Amino acid sequence: MIGSNTSAQHPLAYARITAAKKRGAKLITVDPRRTPVATLSDIHLAIRPGSNLALVNALMHVILFEEKGQDDAFINERTEHFDALRASLEGCTPEWAAPLTGLQPEAIRETARLYAKGPNSIILYCMGVTQQVTGTRTCGALANLVMLCGMIGRPSTGLIPLRGQNNVQGSCDMGALPETLPGYVKADSELGHQRFARLWGPFADEQGKKLTEIMDGMRDGSIRAAYIMGENPMQSDPDAAKVEAGLRNLDFLIVQDIFMTPTARLADVILPAASYLEKQGTFTNTERRVQLINEVLPPLPGTRPDWRILCDVINALGGRADYDSPREIFNEIRQVVPSYAGMDYTRLAEEQGLCWPCPTPDHPGTPYLHAASFTRGRGLFTVNDVPDDLGCATDETYPFTLITGRVSHHYHTGTMTRRSWALDREYPEAFLDMHPDDAAALRLKDNWKVRVTSRQGSIVARLRTATDLQPGTVFLPFHFAESPANALTSHEHLDPTVKIPALKLTPVRVEEAK
């Protein structure tokens, strides 16, 4: 478990982890904080924030050069570019990684031995890995580790991204990515035109912009209008001041949501949408399981399901969207997304969901990917070197490293959960966790209001002294509009490949709020 506090973020996954632990499974947690899942672990690596990549490379060094624990048969039969990986890891000893990660070399060795021993080992990761300057490279290194030990393609193995929301996987499957159309077909490819033009007619053949690039475009005027659905960038995107400047610079802003969010307050047009209990459709979860959802309540007066709103907008713009139901839309999906082709609403209802790929009506679904081969044929080992500078270092002015995350009773920007009095009662305001030694050095006391300041902005939160994080590190949840964590985080330090900001690595200072 790396970069994920499942006890607060994914309680159902956490329940499965605790059940597996009771059955005798060994658990390793990589987290700067001693979370409940870390407390449960056989090994807790309290890693220095931002150093995941160094750790993973060191684990592979131990397996390759010290333990000889790699799966040679799997490597020879299923992968390529192994020699390049091996050469890149030769110097990545635990002693090299120790000052970068803050971990003892023997703890790194023990972790490597336990993972490689298996016989079945699984890796779960989340935003603590991806929301870093090295996020893409760390994901690549984790994939290397899995292939190095042959831990993929069978039960209780693999590399599992714990998605941030219940239908992130389904949204990506349907093309909610800048580079792809539904089914992960490249937007600018000939295959994309062949597959989709017959249904949609002519469409733009260029790839889209990434979210941080969109925000840049709003500010510099190259993007003049935006249509935001179910998203609250005023509270979720980095550097809130720049986000607001970009949104206010637009000529026209449409927001489609179920509540009046801080983002919706800036809109020229608001399209009131129905909630998940008030519509029909499918969700696809992190195991690629497509599940049917049904309307439990009728939509409130003046609100409508998203698909109906979108159809009207498309038709008003001169397009054609004459669907009568979500079932009809799903049937179109089956025509253009081969991995969904064998599913229909009847099967999804009767079989309580199906895991794609499910290419034919008689196919049982695919609970375990890559059993016989990878999508590209052979698995590709990649070289993922640790950069010399992450660009997010602390200094005398900003001496603490801020980590952001969730608490158990709230979700994302609190659009729904903070409207529940029972949930908000448990966490009614923002708090900052700080090690008692740091608080004492600053002459701050537990429960005081403190001001947290970064190079981007400042907020006020209530101080909680906590021994479950390391000195020099502070933690702030991101659910509270009155103390928005994204007022502190930076838009400047991005993963060079996917442009994700380093939301888990922000230099800050802390002082008494006056």
Secondary structure, DSSP 8 states (H G I E B T S, - for coil): -BS--HHHH-HHHHHHHHHHHHTT---EEE-SB--HHHHT-SEEE---TT-HHHHHHHHHHIIIIIS--S-HHHHHHHEE-HHHHHHHHTT--HHHHHHHHT--HHHHHHHHHHHHH-SS-EEEE-HHHHSSTTHHHHHHHHHHHHHHTT--SSTT-EEEE--SSTTHHHHHHTT-SSSEETTTEETTSHHHHHHHHHHH-S---S----HHHHHHHHHHTS--EEEEES--HHHHSS-HHHHHHHHHT-SEEEEEESS--TTGGG-SEEEEB--GGG--EEEE-TT-EEEEE---S---TT-B-HHHHHHHHHHHTT------SHHHHHHHHHHH-GGGTT--HHHHHHTT-EES---STT----SSTTSS-BTTBSEE-------S--S----SSS-EEEEEE--TT--TT-TTGGG-HHHHHHS-S-EEEE-HHHHHHTT--TT-EEEEE-SS-EEEEEEEE-TTB-TTEEEEES--TTS-GGGTS-SSSB-TTT--B-TT-EEEEEEE--
